[in-house]
Amino acid sequence: MKLRYFGTDGIRGTWGGPVLNEVFVHHCGFALAHFLKKHNPSKPITVVIGRDTRASGEDIESGLCGGLCTNGVHVMLLGVVPTPAVSQVVRELHADLGIAITASHNPASDNGIKLFDNRGLKFALEAEAEIEGFIAEQVCEEDPVTTYTCGYPYDGKGVYTNTLKSLLHQHCIRGWKIVLDTANGATTETSPAVLEHFGAEIVALGNAPDGTNINAGVGSEHPAKLAETVRREKARLGLAHDGDGDRLVVCDEQGEIVDGDQLLGILALAALRKGTLTHNTLVATVQSNFGLDKTLAQAGGKVERVAVGDRNVLLRMRALGCNLGGENSGHIIQRDFSVSGDGLLAAVRLIAVMLETGKPLSELRREVALFPQVTRNLRVAQKLPLEECPALSTAMQQLDAQLGQEGRQLVRYSGTEPKLRLLVEAADPEASRLGLELLIEAAKKDLEVID
């Protein structure tokens, strides 16, 4: 289902651009109010709004409030909080809707609107499509724009941090030095508060947001400085979030960035050994390394794969009743504690594993051996359905037979660009290289590849 405004993770764009602007957010507030009233015709409606540190966040908050409050919706304002805090407060207050104003790891010029339903879950595509219909009605009516903040403040930050503080004993990591990069974003206050409660000495990076510097050379998208600082400070651990705090990148005590699949594997192995990994299954995406499958299989577990996107991960987790899943980009969902990706929660659970095992992160990561991986993106003139590409189909079948249970391939089109994405993994690096060459040559026979 292709929508006009909603993408893979809410509405996102440059503030002041053709989509995300003062008029649009006002219309969006009206549309959300009408949507909520349609589905809750006989009860008061409460909406929770949180935002990251972008300068445009307050303007968007005010515009949404103008549309919501004009229609009698009760709005609770959390201020600057991580996105998972919005999801949590929705559940705590039994609210009808949660809104996170953020563009995640994008630059400060961008912003966005993420929606959570009354269970704290990201909205389904069908609901987003219905909301777009209400937005279209507002655009046609051309209501005058009224932007004002009329919500009531609520200490979502305190609710969120107190919950995270309860997961481990106070001062349990006294003596640990941790490098923490909060990307000049929404976790600048919350993550240090929790880690210092546990006794950590924090070396802070990306902790001076000014409205324009979110993700600017810091955070999970730029981990080089994190690794350098861990080595220089001889820290026990390095942690980095993205701008809205739903993602985590980690660095071991040797200053090496830990692959996101290794992080997933560490958490899954720990749960398997304790007997707490539901159905012995980790839900991951098609992007995750095949070494993750092999590692878990050897420990008595398995990996269930879904399409890219943390919403897809959570949908499959709920369908199977699984309690751990995520993406190798650092989105990790732990349903025993939360229904949304949460970078700080992932960090706390990783620290718990380190405490339980007594092992440093460099040792834990070696327990999750990843396969060598090779990739190539081919720009194509036209995205022909893969089933209409005979040479490529034959090559894929041939490669499957060659790799067997010692590797895998992934052939898919980009969702946003005219590109064919090819990936091959195998225990033998040479097998990966040759497999990729086989796919490239076959693709060129079926598709017009633009060099």
C-alpha positions as CSV (number, residue, x, y, z in Angstrom):
1,M,0.0,0.0,0.0
2,K,1.6,3.3,-1.2
3,L,0.6,6.3,0.9
4,R,1.1,10.0,0.1
5,Y,2.4,11.2,3.4
6,F,3.2,8.2,5.6
7,G,6.5,6.3,4.9
8,T,8.1,3.4,6.6
9,D,8.2,5.2,9.9
10,G,5.6,7.9,10.0
11,I,5.6,11.2,8.2
12,R,9.0,12.8,7.6
13,G,10.4,15.6,5.6
14,T,12.2,19.0,5.6
15,W,10.5,21.5,7.9
16,G,9.0,24.2,5.8
17,G,9.0,22.0,2.8
18,P,6.1,20.9,0.6
19,V,4.9,18.3,3.1
20,L,5.9,19.2,6.6
21,N,4.9,22.8,7.1
22,E,2.8,25.0,9.4
23,V,-0.4,24.5,7.4
24,F,0.1,20.7,7.1
25,V,0.6,20.1,10.8
26,H,-2.5,22.0,11.6
27,H,-4.5,20.0,9.1
28,C,-2.9,16.9,10.5
29,G,-4.0,17.8,14.0
30,F,-7.6,18.3,12.7
31,A,-7.4,15.0,10.9
32,L,-6.1,13.0,13.9
33,A,-8.9,14.5,16.0
34,H,-11.6,13.4,13.5
35,F,-10.0,10.0,13.2
36,L,-10.0,9.5,17.0
37,K,-13.6,10.8,17.4
38,K,-14.8,8.4,14.7
39,H,-13.3,5.4,16.6
40,N,-14.1,6.7,20.1
41,P,-17.5,8.4,19.6
42,S,-18.7,8.3,23.3
43,K,-15.6,9.0,25.4
44,P,-13.2,11.8,26.2
45,I,-10.0,11.6,24.0
46,T,-6.5,12.0,25.3
47,V,-3.4,12.4,23.2
48,V,0.2,12.3,24.4
49,I,2.9,14.3,22.5
50,G,6.7,14.1,22.9
51,R,9.5,15.6,20.8
52,D,13.2,15.5,20.2
53,T,15.5,18.5,20.4
54,R,15.0,19.9,16.9
55,A,14.2,23.6,16.8
56,S,11.1,22.9,14.7
57,G,9.7,20.5,17.3
58,E,7.9,23.2,19.3
59,D,6.3,24.7,16.1
60,I,5.0,21.2,15.1
61,E,3.8,20.5,18.6
62,S,1.9,23.8,18.6
63,G,0.4,23.2,15.2
64,L,-0.8,19.7,16.1
65,C,-2.3,21.1,19.3
66,G,-4.1,23.7,17.4
67,G,-5.9,21.1,15.4
68,L,-6.4,18.7,18.2
69,C,-7.6,21.0,21.0
70,T,-9.9,23.0,18.7
71,N,-11.8,19.7,18.4
72,G,-12.0,19.0,22.1
73,V,-9.1,16.6,22.4
74,H,-7.2,16.5,25.7
75,V,-3.4,16.8,25.1
76,M,-0.6,15.9,27.5
77,L,2.8,17.4,26.6
78,L,5.9,15.4,27.6
79,G,8.4,17.9,26.2
80,V,11.7,16.5,25.1
81,V,11.7,12.7,25.6
82,P,12.9,9.6,23.7
83,T,10.4,8.1,21.4
84,P,9.9,4.9,23.5
85,A,8.9,7.2,26.4
86,V,5.9,8.3,24.3
87,S,4.8,4.7,23.7
88,Q,5.2,4.0,27.4
89,V,3.2,7.0,28.6
90,V,0.4,6.1,26.2
91,R,0.1,2.8,28.0
92,E,0.5,4.3,31.5
93,L,-2.3,6.8,30.9
94,H,-4.5,4.6,28.8
95,A,-4.4,7.4,26.3
96,D,-5.9,7.1,22.8
97,L,-2.9,8.3,20.8
98,G,0.8,9.0,21.1
99,I,2.7,11.4,18.9
100,A,6.5,11.5,18.7
101,I,7.8,14.6,16.9
102,T,11.1,13.5,15.5
103,A,13.0,12.6,12.3
104,S,15.1,10.0,14.2
105,H,18.7,9.9,12.7
106,N,18.0,12.5,10.0
107,P,19.6,16.0,10.1
108,A,18.2,18.9,12.1
109,S,16.6,20.4,9.0
110,D,14.2,17.5,8.9
111,N,11.4,16.5,11.3
112,G,8.6,14.1,11.4
113,I,5.5,12.7,13.1
114,K,5.4,9.1,14.5
115,L,2.1,7.8,15.7
116,F,1.4,5.2,18.4
117,D,-2.1,3.7,19.0
118,N,-3.7,3.1,22.4
119,R,-1.5,0.1,23.0
120,G,1.7,2.0,22.4
121,L,2.2,0.3,19.1
122,K,3.0,2.0,15.8
123,F,0.0,2.6,13.6
124,A,-1.1,0.0,11.1
125,L,-0.9,0.9,7.4
126,E,-4.7,0.8,7.2
127,A,-5.1,3.3,10.0
128,E,-2.5,5.6,8.3
129,A,-4.4,5.4,5.1
130,E,-7.6,6.4,6.9
131,I,-5.8,9.4,8.5
132,E,-4.6,10.5,5.1
133,G,-8.2,10.6,4.0
134,F,-9.0,13.0,6.8
135,I,-6.0,15.1,6.0
136,A,-7.2,15.4,2.4
137,E,-10.6,16.6,3.7
138,Q,-8.9,19.3,5.7
139,V,-6.8,20.4,2.8
140,C,-10.0,20.8,0.7
141,E,-11.7,22.8,3.4
142,E,-8.8,25.2,3.8
143,D,-9.4,26.0,7.4
144,P,-7.6,29.0,8.8
145,V,-4.4,28.0,10.6
146,T,-4.3,28.4,14.3
147,T,-1.1,27.4,16.1
148,Y,-1.0,27.4,19.8
149,T,0.1,25.2,22.7
150,C,-2.9,24.3,24.8
151,G,-1.8,21.0,26.3
152,Y,-1.0,20.1,29.8
153,P,2.6,19.2,30.9
154,Y,3.2,15.7,32.1
155,D,6.4,14.3,33.5
156,G,6.9,11.6,30.9
157,K,10.7,11.8,31.4
158,G,10.3,10.8,35.1
159,V,7.9,7.9,34.3
160,Y,10.4,6.6,31.7
161,T,13.6,6.9,33.7
162,N,12.0,5.5,36.9
163,T,10.9,2.4,34.9
164,L,14.4,1.9,33.5
165,K,16.0,2.5,36.9
166,S,13.9,-0.4,38.4
167,L,15.5,-3.0,36.1
168,L,18.8,-3.3,37.9
169,H,20.1,-2.7,41.4
170,Q,21.3,0.8,42.3
171,H,25.1,1.2,42.0
172,C,25.4,-2.2,40.3
173,I,28.0,-0.9,37.9
174,R,29.9,1.4,40.3
175,G,33.4,1.7,39.0
176,W,32.4,1.3,35.4
177,K,33.4,4.1,33.0
178,I,30.9,4.4,30.1
179,V,31.2,6.6,27.1
180,L,27.7,7.8,26.2
181,D,26.9,9.6,22.9
182,T,23.3,11.0,23.0
183,A,23.5,12.6,19.5
184,N,22.5,16.0,20.9
185,G,19.0,14.5,20.9
186,A,16.1,13.3,23.0
187,T,18.2,11.0,25.3
188,T,20.6,13.8,26.5
189,E,19.1,13.8,30.0
190,T,17.4,10.4,30.3
191,S,20.2,8.0,29.5
192,P,22.8,9.7,31.8
193,A,20.3,9.8,34.6
194,V,19.6,6.0,34.4
195,L,23.2,5.0,34.0
196,E,24.5,7.2,36.8
197,H,21.7,5.7,39.0
198,F,23.4,2.4,38.4
199,G,26.7,3.9,39.5
200,A,28.5,4.5,36.1
201,E,31.0,7.2,35.5
202,I,29.8,8.9,32.3
203,V,32.0,10.4,29.7
204,A,29.5,12.4,27.6
205,L,29.5,13.0,23.9
206,G,26.7,14.7,21.9
207,N,25.2,16.2,25.1
208,A,24.8,19.8,24.2
209,P,21.7,20.1,22.0
210,D,21.0,23.6,20.5
211,G,18.1,22.8,18.2
212,T,20.4,22.6,15.1
213,N,23.0,20.0,16.0
214,I,21.1,16.8,16.5
215,N,22.9,13.9,14.8
216,A,25.6,16.3,13.5
217,G,28.7,14.1,13.4
218,V,27.6,12.3,16.6
219,G,25.3,9.5,17.7
220,S,24.7,6.1,16.3
221,E,25.2,7.2,12.7
222,H,28.7,8.4,13.5
223,P,30.3,6.0,15.9
224,A,34.0,6.7,15.1
225,K,34.3,9.3,17.9
226,L,32.6,6.9,20.3
227,A,35.2,4.2,19.6
228,E,38.1,6.7,19.8
229,T,36.9,8.0,23.2
230,V,36.5,4.5,24.6
231,R,40.1,3.7,23.8
232,R,41.4,7.0,25.1
233,E,39.4,6.9,28.3
234,K,40.0,3.1,28.8
235,A,36.2,2.8,29.3
236,R,34.3,-0.5,30.0
237,L,31.7,0.3,27.4
238,G,30.6,2.7,24.7
239,L,26.9,3.5,24.0
240,A,25.4,5.7,21.2
241,H,21.8,6.6,20.5
242,D,20.2,8.1,17.4
243,G,18.3,11.4,17.7
244,D,15.1,10.0,19.2
245,G,16.6,7.2,21.3
246,D,15.0,4.1,19.8
247,R,18.3,2.8,18.5
248,L,21.5,1.7,20.1
249,V,25.1,1.2,18.8
250,V,27.7,-0.2,21.2
251,C,31.4,-0.3,21.4
252,D,33.5,-2.8,23.4
253,E,36.2,-2.0,25.9
254,Q,38.8,-2.4,23.1
255,G,37.3,0.4,21.1
256,E,35.7,-1.9,18.5
257,I,32.1,-1.2,17.3
258,V,29.9,-4.2,17.9
259,D,27.9,-5.3,14.8
260,G,24.1,-4.9,15.4
261,D,23.6,-8.6,14.7
262,Q,26.1,-9.5,17.4
263,L,24.2,-7.4,19.8
264,L,21.0,-9.2,19.0
265,G,22.9,-12.5,19.3
266,I,24.3,-11.6,22.7
267,L,20.8,-10.8,24.1
268,A,19.3,-13.9,22.4
269,L,21.9,-16.3,23.7
270,A,21.6,-14.9,27.2
271,A,17.8,-15.5,27.1
272,L,18.2,-19.0,25.7
273,R,20.6,-20.0,28.5
274,K,18.1,-18.7,31.1
275,G,15.2,-20.3,29.3
276,T,13.5,-16.9,28.8
277,L,13.6,-16.7,25.0
278,T,10.0,-17.4,24.1
279,H,9.7,-20.2,21.6
280,N,13.5,-20.2,21.5
281,T,13.0,-17.7,18.6
282,L,14.6,-14.4,17.7
283,V,12.8,-12.3,15.2
284,A,15.1,-10.4,12.8
285,T,14.9,-9.0,9.3
286,V,16.2,-10.2,6.0
287,Q,19.2,-7.9,6.4
288,S,20.6,-9.8,9.4
289,N,23.7,-11.9,8.9
290,F,23.3,-15.7,8.5
291,G,25.9,-16.2,11.2
292,L,23.2,-15.2,13.6
293,D,21.1,-18.1,12.5
294,K,24.0,-20.5,12.9
295,T,24.9,-19.2,16.3
296,L,21.4,-19.6,17.7
297,A,20.9,-23.0,16.0
298,Q,24.0,-24.3,17.8
299,A,22.5,-23.1,21.1
300,G,19.1,-24.6,20.4
301,G,17.4,-21.5,19.1
302,K,16.3,-20.2,15.7
303,V,15.8,-16.9,13.8
304,E,12.5,-15.9,12.2
305,R,13.1,-13.4,9.4
306,V,10.8,-10.6,8.2
307,A,10.9,-7.7,5.8
308,V,13.0,-4.6,6.8
309,G,11.3,-2.3,9.3
310,D,10.9,-2.5,13.1
311,R,7.1,-2.4,12.6
312,N,7.4,-5.7,10.6
313,V,9.5,-7.1,13.4
314,L,7.0,-6.3,16.0
315,L,4.0,-7.6,14.0
316,R,5.8,-11.0,13.6
317,M,6.8,-11.0,17.3
318,R,3.1,-10.5,18.3
319,A,1.9,-13.1,15.8
320,L,4.3,-15.7,17.1
321,G,4.2,-14.7,20.7
322,C,8.0,-13.9,20.7
323,N,9.6,-11.6,23.2
324,L,12.9,-10.5,21.5
325,G,13.5,-9.1,18.0
326,G,15.1,-6.3,16.2
327,E,17.1,-4.9,13.3
328,N,20.9,-4.9,13.0
329,S,20.7,-1.1,12.7
330,G,20.2,-1.1,16.5
331,H,16.4,-1.2,16.8
332,I,15.8,-3.8,19.5
333,I,12.3,-4.7,20.8
334,Q,12.1,-6.6,24.1
335,R,8.4,-7.3,24.7
336,D,8.9,-8.4,28.3
337,F,9.6,-4.7,29.0
338,S,8.3,-2.6,26.2
339,V,6.5,-2.8,22.9
340,S,8.7,-0.3,21.0
341,G,12.4,-0.2,20.1
342,D,14.3,1.4,22.9
343,G,18.0,2.2,22.8
344,L,18.4,2.7,26.5
345,L,16.5,-0.4,27.4
346,A,18.8,-2.4,25.1
347,A,21.8,-0.9,26.8
348,V,20.4,-1.8,30.3
349,R,19.7,-5.4,29.2
350,L,23.2,-5.7,27.7
351,I,24.7,-4.5,31.0
352,A,22.7,-7.1,32.8
353,V,24.2,-9.8,30.6
354,M,27.7,-8.5,31.3
355,L,27.0,-8.5,35.0
356,E,25.4,-12.0,34.9
357,T,28.3,-13.6,32.9
358,G,31.1,-11.6,34.3
359,K,32.4,-11.3,30.7
360,P,33.6,-8.2,28.9
361,L,31.8,-7.2,25.8
362,S,34.7,-8.2,23.6
363,E,34.4,-11.8,24.8
364,L,30.6,-11.8,24.5
365,R,30.7,-10.6,20.9
366,R,33.0,-13.4,19.9
367,E,30.3,-15.9,20.8
368,V,28.3,-14.6,17.8
369,A,30.4,-15.4,14.7
370,L,29.2,-13.6,11.6
371,F,29.6,-14.8,8.0
372,P,31.6,-12.7,5.5
373,Q,29.2,-10.6,3.5
374,V,29.4,-9.0,0.1
375,T,26.9,-6.6,-1.4
376,R,26.3,-4.6,-4.6
377,N,23.6,-2.1,-5.6
378,L,22.8,-2.1,-9.3
379,R,21.0,1.0,-10.7
380,V,18.4,-0.2,-13.1
381,A,16.3,1.5,-15.8
382,Q,13.2,-0.4,-14.8
383,K,12.2,-2.6,-11.8
384,L,11.0,-5.7,-13.6
385,P,9.3,-8.2,-11.3
386,L,12.0,-10.7,-10.2
387,E,9.8,-13.6,-11.4
388,E,10.1,-12.1,-14.9
389,C,13.9,-12.3,-14.8
390,P,14.7,-15.8,-16.0
391,A,18.6,-15.6,-15.9
392,L,18.5,-14.1,-12.4
393,S,16.0,-16.7,-11.2
394,T,18.2,-19.5,-12.5
395,A,21.3,-18.0,-10.9
396,M,19.5,-17.6,-7.6
397,Q,18.5,-21.3,-7.7
398,Q,22.0,-22.3,-8.6
399,L,23.5,-20.3,-5.8
400,D,21.0,-21.7,-3.2
401,A,22.1,-25.2,-4.2
402,Q,25.8,-24.2,-3.8
403,L,25.5,-22.5,-0.5
404,G,23.1,-25.0,1.2
405,Q,23.1,-24.4,4.9
406,E,26.4,-22.6,4.8
407,G,25.3,-19.3,3.5
408,R,22.4,-17.3,2.0
409,Q,21.6,-14.7,-0.6
410,L,19.2,-11.8,-0.7
411,V,18.0,-10.2,-3.9
412,R,15.5,-7.3,-3.6
413,Y,14.6,-3.9,-5.1
414,S,15.1,-0.8,-3.0
415,G,11.8,0.6,-1.8
416,T,12.8,4.2,-2.6
417,E,15.4,4.1,-5.4
418,P,15.7,2.4,-8.8
419,K,18.2,-0.1,-7.5
420,L,18.5,-3.8,-7.3
421,R,20.2,-4.8,-4.0
422,L,22.3,-8.0,-4.0
423,L,23.7,-9.7,-0.9
424,V,25.6,-12.9,-0.5
425,E,26.9,-14.5,2.7
426,A,29.0,-17.7,3.1
427,A,31.3,-19.2,5.6
428,D,34.0,-19.1,2.8
429,P,34.7,-15.5,1.7
430,E,35.6,-16.7,-1.8
431,A,32.2,-18.4,-2.1
432,S,30.6,-15.1,-1.2
433,R,32.6,-13.2,-3.9
434,L,31.9,-15.8,-6.6
435,G,28.2,-15.9,-5.7
436,L,27.9,-12.2,-6.0
437,E,29.5,-12.2,-9.4
438,L,27.1,-14.9,-10.5
439,L,24.1,-12.7,-9.5
440,I,25.5,-9.6,-11.1
441,E,26.1,-11.2,-14.5
442,A,22.6,-12.8,-14.4
443,A,21.0,-9.5,-13.5
444,K,22.6,-7.8,-16.4
445,K,21.1,-10.3,-18.8
446,D,17.6,-9.5,-17.6
447,L,17.7,-5.9,-16.6
448,E,19.1,-2.7,-18.2
449,V,21.8,-1.8,-15.6
450,I,22.9,1.8,-15.6
451,D,26.6,2.2,-14.8
